[in-house]
Amino acid sequence: MFSPQGPTLRELAAQALSSVERGYDLLAPKFDRTPFRTPDRVLDAVADALRPLGPFDAGLDVCCGTGAGVRALRPLCRGRVTGVDFSAGMLAAARKGGDRQDDASADPAAAAHVEWVRADARALPFAPAFDLAVSFGAFGHFLPTERPGLFAGVRRSLRPGGLFAFPIGAPPPVTSPWHWALAGFDAAMRLRNLVRRPPFVMYYRTFPLRPVCDDLAAAGFTVTLLPLEEFGRRADGGPRCRLVLARAA
């Protein structure tokens, strides 16, 4: 599950017993060697689906972590690309990764259009300056009551007609071991947060598609869903993964 260069069980336990921000500061140097980093397969599928909808000028990766989503955004955007995260450690890792990528690039000016901003996604500090916003793998860190404010902040950061896009997987069926594994994880996390402060908010089953779409609509988005066929179909015929496309009015 983890590479030899990944975090130890002791390091993961230290993260889980910290706040979300402190936990990711601790995990940041090894985060890209864990299963928690969004796989390239997902990033590539989203980029391929977005490419016909562009080109875009300015792009924003909400909760950018170590910058994998920003690297996927760069070929889609003609102007600047911004990654925002509240973990200083994750942003430091993102900067280092970006520097390595630019050193290997044939275009020495490629880094000029990337910037990293430290901010809480629940209070984004941006004017309506972006044409495309994405987010990967971060929504489990927000309670359902926080979604309306999160989506409203993204909406304020987009120009009229701007697009907010993110993948969302179908829940595993109740007969799947993954269903019970995720349910058990969420239960353990709730118990942890009952007995220890500060809380570590990370849940796998608090981002269901229909309520998410309702919250996006309430924030001023028009929502469409695009199946990501690369990930196949469930037994009931539904896609295993969809791309949510939320267009700002």
N, C-alpha and C positions, 0 to 999 in steps of 0.2 A: 504493500500500500504506500509506503514511503521509501524514498531512495536512501542510500547510506548517508547522504549529505543532508537529509531532512532533519526535522526536529526530533528530539528524543521524547519518550513518554513523560519524563520529568518536565521538559520544556512545555509540552502541551498542557500538562496539568497546571503549570504556573500561569499559562495564558488563560485557561478556563476559570481560574480563581481570581483573575484580575477584572478590571473594567474592560469594556470592549476596546476603548482607545488604547489603554495600557497593554492589553493582551496582544493587539496587533503591532504595537511598537516592539514588543518582545519577539514576536513571530516573524517580523518583516524580513530579516536577513535570510531566512530559510523558507519563506512562504512559497516561492516558485517551485520548491521541491516537495510540495505537499499536494494531495488530491483536491485541496480547497481552491487552488488556482483554476480559473475557468479554462477548460481544455482548448487547445488550438482548433480542434474540430468544430467547436461551437462558435468560436470567434470567426473562423473562416466562413461558416455557413451564414452567419449574420451579415458579414461584410458582402458576401456574394448576393444576398437578398436585397441589401440596401443599394448596391452599386447602380442598378437600373433606375433608382429613384433620385439619383444625384445628377450632376455633381453638387456638392455642398460647399459653402464657404467656411464658416467657423463651426467647429465641432466641440462637444463637451462630453467627457466621460464622468458620470456621477458615481462617486465611491470608486475611484480608479484603482485603489490598491497599489500594486507594484507596476502598473502601467500596461498590462497586457491589452486592455481595451483601447488605450490610446494608440498603441502600435497598429491595431486593426483599423482605427479611424483615419490614420494619416493618409493612406492612399485614396480615401474617399473625399477628402476635404482640400480645397484649393488654398484656404487661408490658414489661420492659426487653429491649433487643437489644444484644448485645455483639459487637464485632469484635476479633479478636486477630490480630496479625501481629508478626514479629520485626524488621521494617524501620521504623525511626523516621521515615524520609522518607515511606514509604507511609502511615503513620498520620497524619503531619502533613497530607498531601494529603487523606486521608479526613476529617479534622476540618474542613478548609476547605470541602470539598464538602458535608459535612453542614450546616455553618453556612449556606451559600448556599441549600441546600434548605429549611432551616427559616425563613430570612428570607422565602422565597416562599410558605410554607405559611400556610393560613388558621388553623392551630392553633398559637399561639405556644408552647404547652407541649410540642410534638412532640419537641423535642430532649432532654427530660428523661429519656426512657427509652432513650437510646442512649449507650453508653460504648465507649471504645477502650482496649485493653489491649496493651501490648507484652510478648510472650512467645514462646518457641519452641514451635511446635506439637508438637514431640516431647516436650515436658515441660509440658503445659497445667497452669496453676495453679488450676484451678477445682474446687470441691466439686460433688457431684451437684445442680446447680441449674437445668439447662436442660431444656426439653421438646422443642426442635428444634435440631439443628445442621446446617449446610450447609457446603459448600466448593465453590469454582468455580475450575477452571483451575490448581490449585496442586500437584497430585500428582506432576507431573514433577520436582519439586524434592526428592523423597524416593526414596532407593534402595529396591529391593525388600526388603532386610533391615530397613529402618526402618518398613515398613508395620505390622507387628504392634504396635510400641510406639506409633505414631501412633494407630491405631484403639483401642488400649486406653485411651489418654488421653482420646479423645473419649467412649468408653464411661463412664469415671469421671466425666465432666463432665455426663452426662445423668441425669435422674431415671429410676427404673424405668418402663419403657414409653416412654421418650423415643425420638425418631426422628432418625437421621443420614441425610441425603439429599444426593446429588450426581449430576450427569449424567455419563455416560460414553459416548463415541462408539464406534461400531464401527470396527475398523481398516480402512483402505482396502484393496481387493483388490490383489494383487501386480501386476496389469496396469495399475494406476492410477499416474500420475506422482506423486501424493501419497505413495504407498507408498515410492517411491525417494527422494523429497525428505526425508521424515521419517527414513528409514534413513540417508541421507547426513548429515543434521543430527546424529543421535545418534552416528554414527561420528566426525564432526568434534569433537563435544564430548568424547568419550572420549579422542581424541588430545590435545586441549587440556589435559585434566586429567592426562594422563600427563607432560606436559612443563612444566606451570605450577602453582604453588601460590599461594594456596589454590585448591581446586577450585571450579568453578562447576557445580553439579548442576542440570541441566535436560535431561531426556530425554523424548521423545514416545512411546516404545514400551516403557516399563517398568511399565505399569499395565494389564495384561490382565484382562479381566472375570473369568474363572474363578478365577485365583489371588487376586484381590482379594476375591471373595465368600468364598473359603475362609478368608482372613485375618480377615475380618469375623466369620465364624462362630466362629473360634477366640477372638476377643476378646469373645464373649458377645452377639453380635447374631443376630437372625433376619432373613434377607435375602429380599426379594422384588424383582422387576424390573418396572418399568412402562415400556412403550414410549412415547416422546414422538413421537406420530404427526405432529406439525407438521413434522418433519424427513424424513419419507418413509421409504421402504423400499429396501433394497439389491436387486440383481438376484436374489439367492437368497431373497428374501422376508423376511429379517431386518430389524429396525428399524435405521436409521442412528444413532439415539441412544436410550439408555435412561436412566431415572431409577432409581438404586439407592436402595432404601428399606431401611435397616437399623434394626430395632427392638430397643432394649435390653431384655434380659430383666428 
